[in-house]
Amino acid sequence: MWAFNAELVDLLATRGAVIDAVYACPFLPDAPVAAYAHPDHPDRKPNPGMLLRAARDLDLDLSRSILIGDRDSDLLAAERAGVAGYLFRCQNLDELARTIGTTPRPGDDE
């Protein structure tokens, strides 16, 4: 997983994208490796642990951030962290990005 993400970050960098950090949670209630067994790890979505850690590490304003996920648990984690969440389910990513760009965010009308 780390090698795949490193390659993805490098590939996207050649196209001008900047990825500041990659987070992952290997902990599962029924993990096959005992070291990764945890009944409800704070980083395991729908818990917001990874989002909160990213906010601290990268000095992010979560109220001005978005999360694009492919599961309802992603959206719940976003909600718990105060992040706008968008569901991505095999539609065109460009179309989703245009939708996000036209969707009012809380506080935008102030």
C-alpha positions as CSV (number, residue, x, y, z in Angstrom):
1,M,0.0,0.0,0.0
2,W,2.8,2.4,0.9
3,A,4.7,1.6,-2.3
4,F,1.5,2.1,-4.4
5,N,0.7,5.4,-2.8
6,A,4.3,6.6,-3.2
7,E,4.1,5.8,-6.9
8,L,0.8,7.5,-7.2
9,V,2.0,10.6,-5.5
10,D,5.1,10.7,-7.9
11,L,2.9,10.2,-10.9
12,L,0.5,13.0,-10.0
13,A,3.5,15.3,-9.2
14,T,4.6,14.9,-12.9
15,R,1.2,16.4,-13.8
16,G,1.4,19.3,-11.3
17,A,-0.5,17.8,-8.4
18,V,0.8,18.2,-4.9
19,I,0.0,15.6,-2.3
20,D,1.2,16.8,1.1
21,A,0.5,13.5,3.0
22,V,-1.0,10.1,2.8
23,Y,-2.8,8.5,5.7
24,A,-4.0,5.0,6.2
25,C,-5.5,2.9,9.0
26,P,-4.5,-0.8,9.1
27,F,-6.5,-1.4,12.3
28,L,-9.6,-3.6,12.1
29,P,-11.7,-5.3,14.7
30,D,-11.1,-8.7,13.1
31,A,-7.6,-8.1,11.7
32,P,-5.8,-11.3,10.7
33,V,-2.6,-9.9,12.3
34,A,-2.9,-9.4,16.1
35,A,-0.9,-6.2,16.1
36,Y,-3.5,-4.6,14.0
37,A,-6.6,-5.8,15.9
38,H,-8.5,-2.9,17.5
39,P,-12.2,-2.9,18.3
40,D,-12.8,0.8,17.3
41,H,-9.6,2.6,16.4
42,P,-10.0,6.4,16.2
43,D,-8.5,6.4,12.7
44,R,-10.9,3.8,11.3
45,K,-13.7,5.4,9.5
46,P,-16.4,6.4,10.3
47,N,-14.2,7.8,13.1
48,P,-12.6,11.1,12.1
49,G,-9.1,10.4,13.5
50,M,-7.1,10.6,10.3
51,L,-8.9,13.8,9.2
52,L,-8.2,15.4,12.6
53,R,-4.5,14.3,12.5
54,A,-4.2,15.7,8.9
55,A,-5.6,19.0,10.1
56,R,-3.1,19.2,12.9
57,D,-0.1,18.0,10.8
58,L,-0.9,20.3,7.9
59,D,-2.5,23.2,9.6
60,L,-5.8,22.7,7.7
61,D,-9.0,24.5,8.3
62,L,-11.5,21.6,8.2
63,S,-14.4,24.0,7.6
64,R,-12.8,24.9,4.3
65,S,-11.8,21.4,3.3
66,I,-13.6,18.6,1.4
67,L,-13.5,14.8,1.5
68,I,-14.4,12.7,-1.5
69,G,-15.2,9.2,-0.5
70,D,-16.7,6.1,-2.0
71,R,-18.5,4.8,1.1
72,D,-21.1,6.2,3.5
73,S,-18.5,5.7,6.3
74,D,-16.3,8.2,4.6
75,L,-19.1,10.8,4.6
76,L,-19.8,10.1,8.3
77,A,-16.1,10.6,9.1
78,A,-16.2,13.9,7.2
79,E,-19.3,15.0,9.1
80,R,-17.8,14.1,12.5
81,A,-14.7,16.2,11.6
82,G,-16.7,19.2,10.3
83,V,-15.6,18.6,6.7
84,A,-17.9,18.8,3.6
85,G,-18.2,15.2,2.2
86,Y,-19.0,14.1,-1.3
87,L,-19.8,10.6,-2.5
88,F,-17.9,9.3,-5.5
89,R,-19.4,6.2,-7.0
90,C,-18.0,5.5,-10.4
91,Q,-19.2,8.7,-12.0
92,N,-16.9,10.9,-14.0
93,L,-14.5,12.7,-11.6
94,D,-14.5,15.9,-13.7
95,E,-18.3,15.9,-13.4
96,L,-18.0,15.5,-9.6
97,A,-15.5,18.3,-9.4
98,R,-17.8,20.6,-11.3
99,T,-20.6,19.7,-8.9
100,I,-18.5,20.4,-5.9
101,G,-17.4,23.8,-7.4
102,T,-21.0,24.9,-7.7
103,T,-22.4,23.5,-4.4
104,P,-22.7,26.2,-1.8
105,R,-20.7,25.4,1.4
106,P,-21.9,26.4,4.9
107,G,-20.9,30.0,5.5
108,D,-20.3,30.9,1.8
109,D,-23.3,33.2,1.7
110,E,-22.0,35.3,4.6
